[in-house]
Amino acid sequence: MEKIKFVNHEFVNKAEALIPQLHETVIRPAHIVEVQQDEAAFQGWRVDALESAEELPGKIFKQGDSFTLDFGDHQVGYLTLAIQNVASNADAPLRLKLTFGEMPCEIGENFEDYNGWLSRSWLQDEIVTVDILPGEVTLPRRYTFRYVKIEVLSTSIRYHVSFPDVYCTAISSGDAAVVQALPAHMPEHLKEMDRIAIKTLQNCMHTVFEDGPKRDRRLWIGDLRLQALANYETFRSDDLVKRCLYLFAGMPLEDGQVGGCLYEKPAPFVDDIYLYDYALFFAATLYDYYEATGDKETLQELWPVAKLQIEIGLKRLDERGIVKDDETWYCFLDWHEQLNKQGGAQAVLIYSMRRGLKLALAVMDTEAAEKIASQLERVIDAAKMYLWDEASQFFVSGEQRQVSWATQIWMVLAEVFGQEENAKLLERLAAYPAAIEMSTPYLYHHYIEALILSNRKDEALIQMNAYWGEMMKDGADTFWELYNPKDKKLSPYGSNLVNSYCHAWSCTPTYFIRKYYLS
């Protein structure tokens, strides 16, 4: 396990000075609904609308009754219940059970049967005891949901209850009013995809860019990089990107590595997770930030941290110039149990070094620029010499010389070959079923990016519609952490109940649409 070496209080204080204001919006439910088991529906559950939620205040509920509210869209915020005793005074406390769901499966399935390997406490349910009626109760915990099931567990023989009002105070630091509308000529399905992607990003924007507002509710640098790209095309909350960069820079791990993720509360602190690719992405994220903002002062201050991540990444090379693949490291790239990470990590190193070289030149660090340029040539040559398989015409990874989508995608993004060769590589990949497949929107983002970089914009749009468009057909009101059209209950955690159905790394269709497809 890595350990924190020190805290750069100057950097952390700068980050804390950039805490954004949270915007509040009151949202009331749209419908009273029923969640029904249906094998033909997504994940085996469908939602039937029973009546308008405007009818709720006139309904009376006794002990043992329940009802489910549909808020019409994905919400992140605080639930308030106005409760009225009916027929008599409340001579005993009222007990309610509330279950929150981003998706129908979270309402339909019994949480007590959960057997995933992430904590049961991530599943969103509460027992609420109310002593005084009539009254209003606001739950103190922030919830992430579209659906809320309310069960009346206990009243007394003397009284029943009604709910004159139920609402969510939704919060986000992203102000939707500043996002420009797409041109009228854009196809409607792209407008809708853009809207859902923006909603995904907005619901992950709080006092940091969270990976998911239900789970994990923290800042991961891999997600941050993609959120920042989407942000530059939409909300322009550039100070929030800056805040996150200073937080990572201000709390390095034992040998100066940037941690994979960090927490804000009770005070900012970095987790002891070091991911080879994520640490390198600090340089790439800083590069993107500088390109978007021209903020030279921040670049000057954070460049030493970015440079150190490249130096640390280079230390992992063997005598051939290839990233060592053993039990002492971890690199993410994608969720796939069989995926070997060596080839993809080599490409991420090249990708990040290219951006680091540009940063070194921007800050006129001539010595660093010369060292990076020299090492960059070595690492690229090594990739061509030892990871390119001439017979199969693919890059390979690990002792088993595995061929995967992740490795080819990242080698394209690293520009190891030229544009025309990269386009042919992606064409061969699409026709090679033995390659280890993609699992997450995170890697799909990089696939779309690789296609665009290879001058295949039309194919990129086709693939974006085939993936995020299918999510939309399956009912996404925000885009998900995981989606496999062949296995719609896929979860790396042992249960789809704990999957995040509003996830940062899935927000980038708005980035692609607005950056590459407006004209």
Steps between C-alpha positions, in 0.01 A plus 500: 500500500626847416531762772455875501836675507396854580228756443577809297281734702543784251349287223223363721411850621480619140266210427284578802468862388342372178209310660205583275149604590238225479184588308172373644187405307177368650369199306168329569405151385324451169313172551395234745629181342527126547821305429423162348718201417525458123770291334457698179586828672851631573651296785164325543296791642250740344325806641125550457359849562184477714402865533632851531691579819263796539253243638731406788383763757146358488606143578497344847743226601475260788757272657626250240423721199762617254534706184774591251567844354667572168673841492511489121877538471820425687540708820783563745397672820299497820150356544234682699171343614206697633296251710151538642335275756146399403197399713668564835801649668823303463512314830809301393797575276471447126757268342567513128735308275630692201678332210670710232582376153679641200353203313185286535705198614590685821130535582394156383768283659546427869817664631525232768584250225796711388821296467739737322850558629461875552344603830123455543499855640527639145142384434269791573234428761405652834274434798357833613322549833282809538391593852287807436218527247403694300848601398764522234805275479808566287740209484855613587676273251536594134334244275529415131181373344211519261269270696407499870301224665333599827374226731291574809648257752327612820230743606250403771143373503380861540650685202600474135715742299498708184778678316392853402836567339812309395790668324871479431736794540734411215854637519792547262778748445430479127268778380299369206403855403852570368506203261431608143226322307601291202423638153151430371633291211645232731315165483256452786665180625833685536329785682353247742832321541664836569232589756544172688878532494478854641262379771751225584780754532286746697392238752866411560599865553501597865789644699726274292435303184366180656528169317142408589256678734368168635832315506791578555421868568870593474754643259685259268757641261399272212143630520619857556688502171187410302269724705733792439488443124119499507499803729706710256224451241208563737504649852847659487540444873874526445572597860355166608755322277769723647385417854522128429848530349626688806348239732682218323824699483477600866475148642746267328576145608822379657734544203322797347248301297162656438238281667223334306222664699438732792234593753378844608357439845553543789805668343661432162716188497633269233427128495799265496422367151767544232397421144774518238280648227303733726814664641627565148167657413580786738729633227236443231228669708726798571576523128129500411435763767774727368378456142146594605582792730847634422557517876879530502528566874334168589708321239822642646404391853382149411753413230750351752230256616416403142868459413553275802217267389677448166832436676333245729331336202833466322654324800273204431666426166720193462830493312309478170299815573177304564275545805570212740202270553501325840309481828635829641284746308147577387378678190130549431427549124162320525297257713583157359633209704703359211646827373880518512606861562862509378441610140235755592720641777788543253267699276365715786860582592568613141172695488580681825863565404389670178289738707771538761743605228261774387463619859877507550535718191215727617675569832843516325641211701758419234680234701178306567388538138826351373480207743136426419563522126790256526309254716189533285689382193635205699158396632336525157778299338467234771125474441560442128784256561356284780121551507415510130425155360570502128320173438167602655540872424402590856673630811532229765518510878653281770670162488201347322523769229138588550312704240243736651289797402655700783856456374417586136289802599770647720774436243290697251451783749874493573559549125764229485410467132365761262136580431455269201663201671294563812178503299591162349586365846155594630336343194685172563408515868127528422528179295700305760261327745781344707609838641415567867195723475409836655288502817442860606401837356845611617673287235223566247579872538858431400385286207290790366795732555732259317265481201480879477879530529527249213278718279202267533242745635208332326585163655550667839146637484364160401673338798386773739140444391544123525620523862356805675201489267424147621523622859237759412275229354539306826370797698808701601415846634866536597780287356633201691823374649473169313307390199540184299220452246572125512474478881280773642548392861879510474669620817863480614365514856291184502163675476351754259313655796818676607601618153503876452233609253622859479873481445756762409697305243182447298423871447718562196250475212442872561873559457510315169177650366597858584868479405478297180145490362351851515595591142 
